[in-house]
């Protein structure tokens, strides 16, 4: 048995396109929704779990069900992330320790995690850095050379509007009058989201994939952190603080090699898992 398990959420473009099975042949026996663990067959084989931010309190019961004591399969986490602190409407100071985020995945057999920044070392040999598999989308090759048309693009989480963090609705309206653009991560149209990000010199976002994809497109990214998983990037954005957006933009840098590095990490993980467990 070779199956893929992920959260089938068509409302969130990042979760929808983070699934390794979209880029590797790892699900010949089916794709299953993590939120419906009773449908996952308990047969010998491999379960590829991920990607997405599955390390959260509301997903814990589903992961526990997947890791049932009588399971006959190996569980490989791939590109999985976590959040243990969320402050809606507030900006979170940078955590000093990312280790707490990894505890969500202690029961997995192999753990390819997108959590990187602030970790001196992983707890054991099961862990390695494997960024979100969405980096393998061919849209990045198509859109990385898109000419920049706008100074700023505001890309917000569908459940956490940026207006909460950036001065309220009046501030947003003034920005709109000034020609700034806003888009959320709602839906599954990956190309349109990447097109929006690629046309912006600076990406201002509170979405995990807004940061990640803006970085892969070699744009300068300012993150508005309302949860601590937003501090887990290897290629760190600039973070909004009390000094404001312009100050954060001054600190933002691009990472022209990030796309290749992230793709190579995913390919290496696939090769490693194939060598260890046979063809996925």
C-alpha positions in Angstrom: 0.0 0.0 0.0 1.2 3.5 -0.9 -1.2 6.3 0.0 -1.3 10.1 0.6 -3.0 11.6 3.6 -3.6 15.4 3.8 -6.2 17.9 4.8 -8.5 18.2 1.7 -9.4 21.8 2.1 -10.3 23.6 -1.1 -10.6 26.9 0.7 -6.9 27.2 1.3 -4.6 27.3 -1.8 -1.5 26.6 0.3 -2.8 23.4 1.9 -4.2 22.2 -1.4 -0.9 22.5 -3.3 1.4 21.4 -0.5 0.7 17.7 -1.1 3.8 15.7 -2.2 1.6 13.4 -4.3 1.0 16.3 -6.7 4.7 16.2 -7.6 5.8 12.6 -6.9 4.2 9.3 -7.6 3.6 8.4 -3.9 -0.2 7.7 -3.8 -0.8 4.8 -6.2 -3.3 3.3 -3.8 -5.3 6.5 -3.1 -5.5 9.9 -1.4 -7.3 10.3 1.9 -8.4 13.2 4.1 -6.7 13.5 7.4 -10.0 14.7 8.9 -11.6 11.3 8.1 -9.1 8.8 9.7 -11.8 6.1 9.8 -11.5 5.8 6.0 -7.7 5.2 6.0 -7.0 1.5 5.4 -4.9 -0.3 8.1 -2.7 -2.3 5.7 1.0 -2.8 5.4 2.7 -0.1 3.4 3.5 3.6 3.4 1.4 6.6 4.4 2.8 9.9 3.2 1.4 12.6 5.5 1.4 16.2 4.4 2.1 18.8 3.6 0.6 21.8 5.3 0.5 23.1 8.9 -0.9 19.9 10.4 0.8 20.5 13.8 -2.1 22.2 15.6 -4.3 21.5 18.5 -7.4 21.0 16.3 -5.5 18.3 14.2 -4.1 16.4 17.2 -7.1 14.0 17.4 -6.8 13.1 13.7 -3.0 12.5 13.9 -3.6 10.3 17.0 -6.1 8.3 15.0 -3.6 7.9 12.1 -1.0 6.7 14.6 -3.2 4.0 16.0 -1.5 1.4 18.2 -2.3 -1.4 15.8 -1.3 0.3 12.6 0.4 -1.8 10.0 1.9 1.0 8.0 4.9 3.4 8.2 4.0 7.1 8.4 6.3 9.5 6.6 5.7 13.2 7.3 6.6 15.4 4.3 6.8 19.2 4.4 4.7 19.5 7.6 4.6 22.5 9.8 3.1 23.6 13.1 1.7 26.4 15.2 1.5 26.3 19.0 0.7 30.0 19.6 -1.8 32.1 17.7 -2.8 35.6 18.6 -5.6 36.8 16.4 -5.4 40.5 15.7 -2.0 40.9 17.4 1.6 40.8 16.3 3.5 38.0 18.0 7.1 38.7 19.2 9.6 36.2 17.8 9.8 33.0 19.8 13.3 32.0 21.1 12.6 28.3 20.7 11.1 26.4 17.8 11.6 22.9 19.4 8.1 23.0 20.9 6.6 22.9 17.4 8.2 19.6 16.6 6.5 17.7 19.4 3.3 17.4 17.3 5.1 14.9 15.1 6.9 12.7 17.7 4.9 9.6 16.8 5.8 9.6 13.1 8.3 7.2 11.7 10.0 9.7 9.4 9.7 13.5 9.7 10.4 15.8 6.8 9.4 19.1 8.3 9.3 22.6 7.0 10.2 23.9 10.5 13.8 25.3 10.4 14.5 28.7 11.8 15.7 28.9 15.4 16.4 25.2 15.8 20.0 24.4 16.8 19.4 20.7 16.0 16.5 18.3 15.5 15.6 15.9 18.3 16.7 12.7 16.4 17.6 11.2 13.1 13.9 10.9 12.0 13.8 14.7 11.4 15.2 16.6 8.5 14.4 19.9 6.8 12.0 19.3 3.9 10.2 22.5 2.8 6.8 22.6 1.4 6.5 20.5 -1.8 4.6 23.2 -3.6 8.1 24.6 -4.6 8.0 22.0 -7.3 5.2 23.6 -9.2 6.2 24.5 -12.8 4.4 27.8 -12.3 7.5 29.1 -10.5 9.6 28.5 -13.6 7.0 30.4 -15.7 6.5 33.3 -13.3 9.9 34.1 -11.7 10.8 36.4 -14.5 7.5 38.3 -14.3 8.2 42.1 -14.5 7.5 43.9 -11.3 4.4 46.2 -11.8 3.7 47.3 -8.2 5.7 48.3 -5.2 3.6 46.4 -2.7 1.2 43.4 -2.8 -0.8 42.6 0.4 -1.5 38.9 0.6 -3.7 37.9 3.6 -4.8 34.7 5.3 -8.5 34.0 4.7 -9.2 33.7 8.4 -7.0 36.6 9.6 -7.5 39.8 7.6 -4.5 42.1 7.5 -6.7 45.0 8.5 -6.5 43.6 12.1 -2.8 44.3 12.1 -2.4 47.3 9.9 -4.5 50.1 11.3 -8.0 48.8 10.5 -10.3 49.2 7.6 -9.6 52.9 7.2 -5.9 52.2 6.7 -6.7 49.5 4.1 -9.0 51.9 2.2 -6.3 54.5 2.1 -3.8 51.9 0.7 -6.4 50.9 -1.9 -6.8 54.5 -3.1 -3.0 54.7 -3.3 -3.0 51.8 -5.8 -2.0 48.9 -3.5 -3.5 45.5 -4.2 -5.0 42.9 -1.8 -5.5 39.2 -2.3 -6.2 36.3 0.1 -5.2 32.7 0.1 -8.8 31.5 -0.4 -9.4 29.0 -3.2 -7.2 26.6 -5.1 -6.0 28.7 -8.1 -2.3 28.6 -7.5 -1.2 30.3 -10.7 -3.3 33.5 -10.0 -1.8 33.7 -6.5 1.7 33.4 -7.7 1.1 35.9 -10.5 -0.1 38.4 -7.9 3.0 37.8 -5.8 5.4 37.9 -8.7 4.1 41.3 -9.8 5.0 42.9 -6.4 8.4 44.2 -5.5 7.4 43.7 -1.8 5.0 41.1 -0.5 3.3 42.0 2.7 1.6 38.9 4.2 0.5 37.0 7.2 0.1 33.8 5.3 2.7 31.0 5.6 2.6 30.3 1.8 2.5 34.1 1.1 5.9 34.2 2.7 7.2 31.0 1.2 6.0 31.6 -2.4 7.1 35.3 -2.4 10.5 34.1 -1.3 10.7 31.4 -4.0 9.8 34.1 -6.6 12.8 36.1 -5.4 10.6 38.9 -4.0 11.2 40.8 -0.8 8.8 39.7 1.9 7.5 41.4 5.0 5.7 39.0 7.3 3.0 40.1 9.8 3.4 37.3 12.4 0.3 36.4 14.3 1.3 32.8 15.0 4.7 31.3 15.8 4.8 28.9 12.8 5.5 32.1 10.8 9.0 32.2 12.4 10.0 28.7 11.1 11.4 29.6 7.7 15.0 28.8 6.7 14.9 31.8 4.3 13.6 34.3 6.9 11.4 37.3 5.8 11.6 40.7 7.5 9.1 40.8 10.3 6.7 43.7 11.0 7.3 45.2 14.5 6.5 48.5 16.2 8.7 50.4 13.8 6.2 49.9 11.0 6.0 48.6 7.4 8.6 50.9 5.9 11.2 49.9 8.4 10.5 46.3 7.8 10.7 46.8 4.0 14.1 48.3 4.5 15.2 45.1 6.2 13.6 42.7 3.6 16.0 40.8 1.3 15.5 38.4 -1.6 16.8 34.9 -1.8 17.5 34.1 -5.5 18.7 30.6 -4.7 15.8 29.6 -2.4 13.7 27.9 -5.2 16.5 25.6 -6.2 17.5 24.8 -2.6 13.9 23.9 -1.7 13.4 21.8 -4.7 16.7 19.9 -4.1 15.7 19.2 -0.5 12.4 17.6 -1.7 14.1 15.5 -4.4 16.7 14.3 -1.9 14.0 13.3 0.6 12.1 11.4 -2.0 15.3 9.6 -3.0 16.2 8.8 0.6 12.7 7.5 1.4 12.7 5.4 -1.8 16.1 3.9 -1.0 14.9 3.0 2.5 11.4 1.8 1.9 11.3 0.9 -1.8 9.5 2.7 -4.6 7.0 5.2 -3.2 
